[in-house]
């Protein structure tokens, strides 16, 4: 008759262990913020695709804004870049994503999502980023 108390204790211990091992996922990310006046430009990030610190890109990368406001344009300034995130010592072909504000008539807050498309030796690849952009006349 001592089996039931031990079984109940084991079930409670298992339940407490299961509750304590649950991890919580954060639903929101910190989105970078950029502020631009009409006519200004800013660099948003580097564009490159490397494996073992060697460029895999065979064509020019393209940038595409998804649902962009009319006041901004995105371009890629081609240049040699240093892939610091991969701890590479030498520069590789790539570029910098440049955001330009033009003809801003009134103050505006927008969420800009863009993606960069690469043609690599292993096929087509893409990456995307999101920025909160404050536009001022």
DSSP file (Angstrom, degrees, kcal/mol; ACC not computed):
  #  RESIDUE AA STRUCTURE BP1 BP2  ACC     N-H-->O    O-->H-N    N-H-->O    O-->H-N    TCO  KAPPA ALPHA  PHI   PSI    X-CA   Y-CA   Z-CA
    1    1 A X              0   0    0      0, 0.0     4,-0.4     0, 0.0     3,-0.3   0.000 360.0 360.0 360.0  -4.1    0.0    0.0    0.0
    2    2 A X     >  +     0   0    0      1,-0.2     4,-1.1     2,-0.1     5,-0.1   0.478 360.0  81.7 -86.8  -1.5    3.0    2.3    0.1
    3    3 A X  H  > S+     0   0    0      1,-0.2     4,-2.5     2,-0.2     5,-0.2   0.890  83.4  58.4 -70.5 -40.9    3.2    2.3   -3.8
    4    4 A X  H  > S+     0   0    0     -3,-0.3     4,-2.6     1,-0.2     5,-0.2   0.912 104.5  48.0 -61.7 -45.9    0.5    4.9   -4.3
    5    5 A X  H  > S+     0   0    0     -4,-0.4     4,-2.2     1,-0.2    -1,-0.2   0.906 114.6  47.4 -62.4 -37.7    2.2    7.7   -2.3
    6    6 A X  H  X S+     0   0    0     -4,-1.1     4,-2.3     2,-0.2    -2,-0.2   0.885 111.7  50.4 -69.3 -37.3    5.5    7.0   -4.1
    7    7 A X  H  X S+     0   0    0     -4,-2.5     4,-2.2     2,-0.2    -2,-0.2   0.914 111.5  47.7 -65.5 -43.0    3.8    7.0   -7.5
    8    8 A X  H  X S+     0   0    0     -4,-2.6     4,-2.3     2,-0.2    -2,-0.2   0.911 112.2  50.0 -65.3 -41.6    2.1   10.3   -6.7
    9    9 A X  H  X S+     0   0    0     -4,-2.2     4,-2.3    -5,-0.2    -2,-0.2   0.895 110.7  49.8 -62.7 -40.8    5.4   11.8   -5.5
   10   10 A X  H  X S+     0   0    0     -4,-2.3     4,-2.3     2,-0.2    -2,-0.2   0.892 110.6  49.8 -65.1 -40.2    7.1   10.6   -8.7
   11   11 A X  H  X S+     0   0    0     -4,-2.2     4,-2.3     2,-0.2    -2,-0.2   0.908 111.5  48.8 -65.9 -41.7    4.4   12.1  -10.9
   12   12 A X  H  X S+     0   0    0     -4,-2.3     4,-2.5     2,-0.2    -2,-0.2   0.908 111.3  49.5 -64.1 -42.2    4.6   15.5   -9.1
   13   13 A X  H  X S+     0   0    0     -4,-2.3     4,-2.3     1,-0.2    -2,-0.2   0.907 111.3  49.2 -63.3 -41.6    8.4   15.5   -9.4
   14   14 A X  H  X S+     0   0    0     -4,-2.3     4,-2.3     2,-0.2    -2,-0.2   0.906 111.2  50.2 -63.8 -41.7    8.2   14.8  -13.1
   15   15 A X  H  X S+     0   0    0     -4,-2.3     4,-2.2     2,-0.2    -2,-0.2   0.907 111.2  47.8 -63.9 -43.2    5.6   17.5  -13.6
   16   16 A X  H  X S+     0   0    0     -4,-2.5     4,-2.1     2,-0.2    -1,-0.2   0.910 112.2  49.8 -65.1 -41.4    7.7   20.1  -11.8
   17   17 A X  H  X S+     0   0    0     -4,-2.3     4,-1.3     1,-0.2    -2,-0.2   0.888 110.4  50.6 -64.0 -39.0   10.8   19.1  -13.8
   18   18 A X  H  < S+     0   0    0     -4,-2.3     4,-0.4     1,-0.2    -1,-0.2   0.899 110.9  48.6 -66.4 -40.1    8.8   19.4  -17.0
   19   19 A X  H >< S+     0   0    0     -4,-2.2     3,-0.8     1,-0.2    -2,-0.2   0.877 111.2  49.6 -67.5 -37.1    7.5   22.9  -16.1
   20   20 A X  H 3< S+     0   0    0     -4,-2.1    -1,-0.2     1,-0.2    -2,-0.2   0.740 106.2  56.5 -74.4 -22.3   11.0   24.1  -15.2
   21   21 A X  T 3< S+     0   0    0     -4,-1.3     2,-0.3    -5,-0.2    -1,-0.2   0.511  79.4 111.0 -88.9  -3.6   12.6   22.9  -18.4
   22   22 A X    <   -     0   0    0     -3,-0.8     2,-0.3    -4,-0.4    -3,-0.0  -0.535  58.8-147.2 -72.4 131.4   10.2   24.8  -20.7
   23   23 A X        -     0   0    0     -2,-0.3     2,-0.5     0, 0.0    -2,-0.1  -0.755   7.3-132.3 -99.5 149.1   12.0   27.6  -22.5
   24   24 A X        -     0   0    0     -2,-0.3     2,-0.4     2,-0.0    -2,-0.0  -0.863  13.8-146.9-102.7 129.9   10.3   30.9  -23.4
   25   25 A X        -     0   0    0     -2,-0.5     2,-0.6     2,-0.0     0, 0.0  -0.805  14.5-130.8 -95.5 134.6   10.6   32.3  -27.0
   26   26 A X        -     0   0    0     -2,-0.4    -2,-0.0     1,-0.1     0, 0.0  -0.757  14.7-162.9 -86.0 122.5   10.6   36.0  -27.4
   27   27 A X        +     0   0    0     -2,-0.6     2,-0.4     2,-0.0    -1,-0.1   0.750  68.7  61.4 -79.1 -24.7    8.2   37.0  -30.1
   28   28 A X        -     0   0    0      3,-0.0     2,-0.3     2,-0.0    -2,-0.0  -0.833  65.8-157.6-110.4 143.5    9.5   40.5  -30.7
   29   29 A X        -     0   0    0     -2,-0.4     2,-0.8     0, 0.0    -2,-0.0  -0.784  31.9-101.8-110.5 157.0   13.0   41.4  -32.0
   30   30 A X        -     0   0    0     -2,-0.3     2,-0.5     1,-0.0    -2,-0.0  -0.715  39.8-155.4 -77.0 114.6   14.8   44.7  -31.6
   31   31 A X        -     0   0    0     -2,-0.8   100,-0.1     1,-0.0    -3,-0.0  -0.815  18.2-117.8 -94.9 126.4   14.4   46.3  -35.0
   32   32 A X  E     -a  131   0A   0     98,-0.5   100,-2.7    -2,-0.5     2,-0.4  -0.281  26.4-139.9 -62.1 148.7   17.1   48.9  -35.8
   33   33 A X  E     -a  132   0A   0     98,-0.2     2,-0.4   100,-0.0   100,-0.2  -0.915  16.6-172.5-115.7 138.3   15.9   52.5  -36.3
   34   34 A X  E     -a  133   0A   0     98,-2.8   100,-3.0    -2,-0.4     2,-0.4  -0.990   6.2-160.6-128.8 137.2   17.1   54.9  -39.0
   35   35 A X  E     +a  134   0A   0     -2,-0.4     2,-0.4    98,-0.2   100,-0.2  -0.981  15.5 175.7-120.7 128.5   16.3   58.6  -39.3
   36   36 A X  E     -a  135   0A   0     98,-2.8   100,-2.2    -2,-0.4     2,-0.2  -0.984  20.5-147.0-133.7 142.5   16.8   60.5  -42.6
   37   37 A X  E >   -a  136   0A   0     -2,-0.4     3,-2.3    98,-0.2    64,-0.3  -0.663  51.6 -73.3 -95.7 161.8   16.0   64.0  -43.9
   38   38 A X  T 3  S+     0   0    0     98,-1.5    64,-0.2     1,-0.3    -1,-0.1  -0.326 122.4  18.9 -56.9 128.9   15.1   64.6  -47.5
   39   39 A X  T 3  S+     0   0    0     62,-2.0    -1,-0.3     1,-0.3     2,-0.2   0.303  98.7 119.8  93.1  -8.1   18.1   64.2  -49.7
   40   40 A X    <   -     0   0    0     -3,-2.3    61,-2.6    60,-0.0    -1,-0.3  -0.511  43.3-160.6 -90.7 159.3   20.2   62.2  -47.1
   41   41 A X  E     -E  100   0B   0     59,-0.2     2,-0.3    -2,-0.2    59,-0.2  -0.945   6.0-173.7-132.7 155.2   21.6   58.7  -47.5
   42   42 A X  E     -E   99   0B   0     57,-2.2    57,-2.9    -2,-0.3     2,-0.4  -0.993  27.9-114.3-147.6 151.0   22.8   56.1  -45.0
   43   43 A X  E     -E   98   0B   0     -2,-0.3    55,-0.2    55,-0.2     3,-0.1  -0.725  24.3-175.0 -85.3 130.7   24.5   52.7  -45.2
   44   44 A X  E     -     0   0B   0     53,-3.3     2,-0.3    -2,-0.4    -1,-0.1   0.760  55.6 -48.4 -97.1 -29.5   22.3   49.8  -43.9
   45   45 A X  E     -E   97   0B   0     52,-0.8    52,-2.9     2,-0.0    -1,-0.3  -0.952  59.1 -73.5 170.6 170.2   24.7   46.9  -44.1
   46   46 A X  E     -E   96   0B   0     -2,-0.3     2,-0.5    50,-0.2    50,-0.3  -0.532  32.2-148.3 -86.9 152.5   27.2   44.9  -46.0
   47   47 A X  E     +E   95   0B   0     48,-2.9    48,-1.7    -2,-0.2     2,-0.3  -0.980  41.3 119.0-123.5 116.6   26.4   42.5  -48.9
   48   48 A X        -     0   0    0     -2,-0.5     2,-0.3    46,-0.2    46,-0.1  -0.961  42.6-147.5-165.1 163.1   28.5   39.4  -49.4
   49   49 A X        +     0   0    0     44,-0.4     7,-2.8    -2,-0.3     8,-0.5  -0.895  29.0 168.6-142.7 109.9   28.2   35.6  -49.4
   50   50 A X  E     -G   55   0C   0     -2,-0.3     2,-0.4     5,-0.2     5,-0.2  -0.883  24.5-166.6-125.5 152.8   31.2   33.6  -48.3
   51   51 A X  E >  S-G   54   0C   0      3,-2.3     3,-1.3    -2,-0.3    -2,-0.0  -0.981  89.0  -7.6-133.1 124.8   32.0   30.0  -47.4
   52   52 A X  T 3  S-     0   0    0     -2,-0.4     3,-0.1     1,-0.3    -1,-0.1   0.881 130.3 -59.5  52.6  41.6   35.3   29.4  -45.6
   53   53 A X  T 3  S+     0   0    0      1,-0.2     2,-0.4    35,-0.0    -1,-0.3   0.665 114.1 116.4  63.6  20.6   36.1   33.1  -46.2
   54   54 A X  E <  S-G   51   0C   0     -3,-1.3    -3,-2.3    38,-0.0    -1,-0.2  -0.974  71.5-112.1-118.8 134.6   35.9   32.7  -50.0
   55   55 A X  E     -G   50   0C   0     -2,-0.4    -5,-0.2    -5,-0.2    39,-0.1  -0.387  24.5-172.9 -66.0 135.2   33.2   34.5  -52.0
   56   56 A X        +     0   0    0     -7,-2.8    65,-1.8    -2,-0.1     2,-0.3   0.375  48.3 116.5-104.4  -0.2   30.6   32.2  -53.5
   57   57 A X  B     +B  120   0A   0     -8,-0.5    63,-0.3    63,-0.2    36,-0.1  -0.523  33.4 174.0 -78.1 132.9   28.9   35.0  -55.6
   58   58 A X        +     0   0    0     61,-3.3     2,-0.3    -2,-0.3    62,-0.2   0.511  67.4  30.0-112.4 -10.5   29.0   34.6  -59.4
   59   59 A X  S    S-     0   0    0     60,-1.1     2,-0.3     0, 0.0    60,-0.3  -0.809  98.9 -72.8-135.8 177.8   26.8   37.6  -60.3
   60   60 A X        -     0   0    0     -2,-0.3    -2,-0.1    58,-0.1     2,-0.1  -0.591  51.4-119.7 -74.5 132.2   26.0   41.1  -59.0
   61   61 A X        -     0   0    0     -2,-0.3     2,-0.4    57,-0.1    57,-0.2  -0.381  26.2-146.5 -67.6 151.8   23.7   41.0  -55.9
   62   62 A X  E     -C  117   0A   0     55,-2.2    55,-3.0    -2,-0.1     2,-0.4  -0.935   2.3-148.4-121.1 144.5   20.4   42.7  -56.2
   63   63 A X  E     -C  116   0A   0     -2,-0.4     2,-0.4    53,-0.2    53,-0.2  -0.928  13.9-174.0-112.6 138.7   18.4   44.6  -53.5
   64   64 A X  E     -C  115   0A   0     51,-2.6    51,-2.5    -2,-0.4     2,-0.4  -0.985  15.4-145.7-135.9 122.4   14.6   44.6  -53.5
   65   65 A X  E     -C  114   0A   0     -2,-0.4     2,-0.7    49,-0.2     3,-0.4  -0.740  15.7-140.9 -86.6 132.6   12.4   46.6  -51.2
   66   66 A X  E    S-C  113   0A   0     47,-3.1    47,-0.7    -2,-0.4    -2,-0.0  -0.857  81.1 -15.2 -96.4 116.7    9.2   44.9  -50.3
   67   67 A X  S    S-     0   0    0     -2,-0.7    -1,-0.3     1,-0.1     2,-0.1   0.957  90.8-171.7  56.0  57.9    6.3   47.4  -50.1
   68   68 A X        -     0   0    0     -3,-0.4    -1,-0.1     1,-0.1     2,-0.1  -0.461  24.6-112.9 -80.1 150.9    8.6   50.5  -50.1
   69   69 A X    >   -     0   0    0     -2,-0.1     3,-1.3     1,-0.1    -1,-0.1  -0.473  29.1-116.3 -71.7 155.5    7.4   54.0  -49.5
   70   70 A X  T 3  S+     0   0    0      1,-0.2    -1,-0.1    -2,-0.1    -2,-0.0   0.712 108.7  66.1 -67.0 -19.9    7.7   56.3  -52.5
   71   71 A X  T 3  S+     0   0    0     30,-0.1    31,-3.2   -33,-0.0     2,-0.3   0.545  95.7  62.1 -83.2  -6.8   10.2   58.6  -50.6
   72   72 A X  E <   -F  101   0B   0     -3,-1.3     2,-0.3    29,-0.2    29,-0.2  -0.892  55.6-170.1-123.9 151.4   13.0   56.0  -50.3
   73   73 A X  E     -F  100   0B   0     27,-2.1    27,-2.5    -2,-0.3     2,-0.4  -0.978  11.1-148.4-132.9 150.1   15.2   54.1  -52.7
   74   74 A X  E     +F   99   0B   0     -2,-0.3     2,-0.3    25,-0.2    25,-0.2  -0.959  22.4 165.0-118.5 135.6   17.6   51.2  -52.0
   75   75 A X  E     -F   98   0B   0     23,-2.0    23,-3.1    -2,-0.4     2,-0.5  -0.918  32.6-123.5-139.3 166.3   20.8   50.6  -54.0
   76   76 A X  E     -F   97   0B   0     -2,-0.3     2,-0.8    21,-0.2    21,-0.2  -0.973  15.2-150.7-115.0 122.9   24.0   48.5  -53.6
   77   77 A X  E     -F   96   0B   0     19,-2.8    19,-1.5    -2,-0.5     2,-0.2  -0.832  24.2-133.3 -90.4 109.8   27.3   50.3  -53.8
   78   78 A X  E     +F   95   0B   0     -2,-0.8    17,-0.3    17,-0.2     2,-0.3  -0.436  48.1 127.9 -69.5 132.5   29.7   47.8  -55.2
   79   79 A X  E     -F   94   0B   0     15,-1.8    15,-1.3    -2,-0.2     2,-0.4  -0.967  63.4 -81.3-168.4 168.7   33.0   47.5  -53.3
   80   80 A X  E     -F   93   0B   0     -2,-0.3     2,-0.3    13,-0.2    13,-0.2  -0.703  51.4-167.7 -80.6 132.3   35.4   45.1  -51.6
   81   81 A X  E     -F   92   0B   0     11,-2.8    11,-3.0    -2,-0.4     2,-0.7  -0.875  21.8-126.9-125.8 155.9   34.1   44.3  -48.0
   82   82 A X  E     -F   91   0B   0     -2,-0.3     2,-2.0     9,-0.2     3,-0.2  -0.898  17.9-142.1-103.7 112.6   35.6   42.5  -45.0
   83   83 A X    > > +     0   0    0     -2,-0.7     5,-1.8     7,-0.5     3,-0.8  -0.500  31.6 166.6 -75.1  81.8   33.4   39.7  -43.6
   84   84 A X  G > 5 +     0   0    0     -2,-2.0     3,-1.7     1,-0.2    -1,-0.2   0.825  67.5  65.5 -67.5 -32.4   34.0   40.4  -39.9
   85   85 A X  G 3 5S+     0   0    0      1,-0.3    -1,-0.2    -3,-0.2    -2,-0.1   0.794 106.9  42.7 -62.7 -26.8   31.1   38.1  -38.8
   86   86 A X  G < 5S-     0   0    0     -3,-0.8    -1,-0.3     2,-0.1    -2,-0.2   0.297 114.2-117.9-100.3   8.4   32.9   35.1  -40.2
   87   87 A X  T < 5 +     0   0    0     -3,-1.7     2,-0.2     1,-0.2    -3,-0.2   0.866  53.6 167.8  58.3  41.0   36.4   36.3  -38.9
   88   88 A X      < -     0   0    0     -5,-1.8    -1,-0.2     1,-0.1    -2,-0.1  -0.614  31.6-155.7 -86.3 146.3   37.9   36.6  -42.4
   89   89 A X  S    S+     0   0    0     -2,-0.2     2,-0.3     2,-0.1    -1,-0.1   0.722  72.4  57.3 -92.3 -24.6   41.2   38.3  -42.8
   90   90 A X  S    S-     0   0    0    -37,-0.1    -7,-0.5    -7,-0.1     2,-0.1  -0.783  83.8-109.9-113.7 153.1   40.8   39.4  -46.4
   91   91 A X  E     - F   0  82B   0     -2,-0.3     2,-0.3    -9,-0.2    -9,-0.2  -0.442  31.1-160.8 -76.2 152.2   38.2   41.4  -48.3
   92   92 A X  E     - F   0  81B   0    -11,-3.0   -11,-2.8    -2,-0.1     2,-0.1  -0.880  32.2 -83.9-127.8 160.0   35.9   39.8  -50.7
   93   93 A X  E    S+ F   0  80B   0     -2,-0.3   -44,-0.4   -13,-0.2     2,-0.2  -0.413  79.1  98.8 -63.7 139.3   33.7   41.2  -53.6
   94   94 A X  E     - F   0  79B   0    -15,-1.3   -15,-1.8   -46,-0.1     2,-0.3  -0.817  51.0-133.6 179.6-137.7   30.4   42.6  -52.3
   95   95 A X  E     -EF  47  78B   0    -48,-1.7   -48,-2.9   -17,-0.3     2,-0.4  -0.978  19.3 -88.2 178.8-169.2   28.9   45.9  -51.5
   96   96 A X  E     -EF  46  77B   0    -19,-1.5   -19,-2.8    -2,-0.3     2,-0.5  -0.995  31.2-125.3-130.4 133.3   27.0   48.1  -49.1
   97   97 A X  E     -EF  45  76B   0    -52,-2.9   -53,-3.3    -2,-0.4   -52,-0.8  -0.683  30.3-161.1 -78.1 126.4   23.2   48.5  -49.1
   98   98 A X  E     -EF  43  75B   0    -23,-3.1   -23,-2.0    -2,-0.5     2,-0.5  -0.946   7.6-157.9-116.9 126.5   22.5   52.3  -49.3
   99   99 A X  E     -EF  42  74B   0    -57,-2.9   -57,-2.2    -2,-0.5     2,-0.4  -0.902  13.2-171.3-102.6 127.5   19.1   53.8  -48.2
  100  100 A X  E     -EF  41  73B   0    -27,-2.5   -27,-2.1    -2,-0.5     2,-0.4  -0.973  12.1-150.9-123.5 132.4   18.3   57.3  -49.8
  101  101 A X  E     + F   0  72B   0    -61,-2.6   -62,-2.0    -2,-0.4     2,-0.3  -0.846  21.7 176.1 -99.3 136.8   15.4   59.6  -48.9
  102  102 A X        +     0   0    0    -31,-3.2   -64,-0.1    -2,-0.4    -2,-0.0  -0.999  55.5   1.1-142.3 143.4   14.1   61.9  -51.6
  103  103 A X        +     0   0    0     -2,-0.3     2,-0.7     1,-0.2    -1,-0.1   0.875  69.4 179.4  51.5  48.9   11.3   64.4  -51.9
  104  104 A X        +     0   0    0     32,-0.2    -1,-0.2     1,-0.2   -66,-0.2  -0.731   8.0 177.8 -82.6 117.5   10.0   63.9  -48.3
  105  105 A X        +     0   0    0     -2,-0.7     2,-0.3     1,-0.2    -1,-0.2   0.812  63.0   9.8 -90.9 -35.0    7.0   66.3  -47.9
  106  106 A X  S    S-     0   0    0     30,-0.1    -1,-0.2    31,-0.0    29,-0.1  -0.956  92.0 -78.0-144.4 161.1    6.0   65.5  -44.3
  107  107 A X        +     0   0    0     -2,-0.3     2,-0.3    -3,-0.1    29,-0.2  -0.332  55.6 177.4 -60.8 137.6    7.2   63.5  -41.3
  108  108 A X  E     - D   0 135A   0     27,-2.2    27,-3.4     2,-0.0     2,-0.5  -0.999  26.9-152.6-149.8 140.4    6.6   59.8  -41.8
  109  109 A X  E     + D   0 134A   0     -2,-0.3     2,-0.3    25,-0.2    25,-0.2  -0.972  28.1 168.9-113.0 123.9    7.3   56.6  -39.9
  110  110 A X  E     - D   0 133A   0     23,-2.8    23,-3.3    -2,-0.5     2,-0.6  -0.938  34.5-132.5-133.9 156.1    7.7   53.5  -42.0
  111  111 A X  E     - D   0 132A   0     -2,-0.3     2,-0.6    21,-0.2    21,-0.2  -0.951  27.6-158.5-107.4 116.0    8.8   49.9  -41.6
  112  112 A X  E     - D   0 131A   0     19,-3.2    19,-2.6    -2,-0.6     2,-0.5  -0.855  11.0-176.0-103.5 121.1   11.1   49.0  -44.4
  113  113 A X  E     +CD  66 130A   0    -47,-0.7   -47,-3.1    -2,-0.6     2,-0.3  -0.966  12.2 169.3-113.4 128.1   11.7   45.3  -45.3
  114  114 A X  E     -CD  65 129A   0     15,-2.3    15,-2.5    -2,-0.5     2,-0.4  -0.950  17.9-154.6-135.6 158.4   14.2   44.5  -48.0
  115  115 A X  E     -CD  64 128A   0    -51,-2.5   -51,-2.6    -2,-0.3     2,-0.5  -0.979   8.7-144.0-132.9 149.6   15.9   41.4  -49.4
  116  116 A X  E     -CD  63 127A   0     11,-3.0    11,-1.9    -2,-0.4     2,-0.5  -0.943  15.0-152.6-111.9 128.5   19.2   40.9  -51.1
  117  117 A X  E     -CD  62 126A   0    -55,-3.0   -55,-2.2    -2,-0.5     2,-0.4  -0.873  11.6-167.9-105.6 132.9   19.3   38.2  -53.8
  118  118 A X  E     - D   0 125A   0      7,-3.0     7,-2.3    -2,-0.5     2,-0.6  -0.908  18.6-148.6-118.4 144.4   22.6   36.5  -54.6
  119  119 A X  E     + D   0 124A   0     -2,-0.4   -61,-3.3   -60,-0.3   -60,-1.1  -0.967  35.5 174.9-106.9 113.6   23.6   34.2  -57.5
  120  120 A X  E >   -BD  57 123A   0      3,-2.0     3,-1.5    -2,-0.6   -63,-0.2  -0.626  49.0-101.8-116.0 172.6   26.1   31.8  -56.0
  121  121 A X  T 3  S+     0   0    0    -65,-1.8     3,-0.1     1,-0.3   -64,-0.1   0.749 124.8  49.0 -63.3 -23.9   28.0   28.8  -57.2
  122  122 A X  T 3  S-     0   0    0      1,-0.4    -1,-0.3   -66,-0.2     2,-0.2   0.302 125.2 -89.0 -99.2   8.1   25.5   26.7  -55.3
  123  123 A X  E <   - D   0 120A   0     -3,-1.5    -3,-2.0     2,-0.0    -1,-0.4  -0.673  69.7 -22.6 117.0-173.6   22.4   28.4  -56.7
  124  124 A X  E     + D   0 119A   0     -2,-0.2     2,-0.3    -5,-0.2    -5,-0.2  -0.527  59.1 177.8 -78.1 139.9   20.2   31.4  -55.9
  125  125 A X  E     - D   0 118A   0     -7,-2.3    -7,-3.0    -2,-0.2     2,-0.3  -0.913   6.7-169.2-134.2 160.6   20.2   32.6  -52.3
  126  126 A X  E     - D   0 117A   0     -2,-0.3     2,-0.3    -9,-0.2    -9,-0.2  -0.993   6.8-169.3-151.5 152.6   18.5   35.5  -50.5
  127  127 A X  E     - D   0 116A   0    -11,-1.9   -11,-3.0    -2,-0.3     2,-0.3  -0.967  11.7-155.9-136.2 152.0   18.6   37.3  -47.1
  128  128 A X  E     - D   0 115A   0     -2,-0.3     2,-0.3   -13,-0.3   -13,-0.2  -0.924   7.4-172.0-132.0 157.6   16.2   39.9  -45.7
  129  129 A X  E     - D   0 114A   0    -15,-2.5   -15,-2.3    -2,-0.3     2,-0.4  -0.959  11.8-145.1-142.2 157.9   16.3   42.7  -43.1
  130  130 A X  E     + D   0 113A   0     -2,-0.3   -98,-0.5   -17,-0.2     2,-0.3  -0.988  17.0 178.1-128.5 137.0   13.8   45.0  -41.5
  131  131 A X  E     -aD  32 112A   0    -19,-2.6   -19,-3.2    -2,-0.4     2,-0.6  -0.989  27.7-133.7-134.4 144.1   14.3   48.6  -40.4
  132  132 A X  E     -aD  33 111A   0   -100,-2.7   -98,-2.8    -2,-0.3     2,-0.5  -0.892  32.1-162.0 -91.0 124.5   12.1   51.2  -38.8
  133  133 A X  E     -aD  34 110A   0    -23,-3.3   -23,-2.8    -2,-0.6     2,-0.5  -0.939  13.4-161.0-117.6 128.3   12.7   54.4  -40.8
  134  134 A X  E     -aD  35 109A   0   -100,-3.0   -98,-2.8    -2,-0.5     2,-0.4  -0.939  14.3-161.4-104.8 122.3   11.8   57.9  -39.7
  135  135 A X  E     -aD  36 108A   0    -27,-3.4   -27,-2.2    -2,-0.5     2,-0.3  -0.875   8.0-174.8-108.8 136.9   11.6   60.4  -42.6
  136  136 A X  E      a   37   0A   0   -100,-2.2   -98,-1.5    -2,-0.4   -32,-0.2  -0.966 360.0 360.0-129.8 145.1   11.8   64.2  -42.1
  137  137 A X              0   0    0     -2,-0.3  -100,-0.1  -100,-0.2   -34,-0.1   0.498 360.0 360.0 -69.9 360.0   11.3   67.0  -44.7
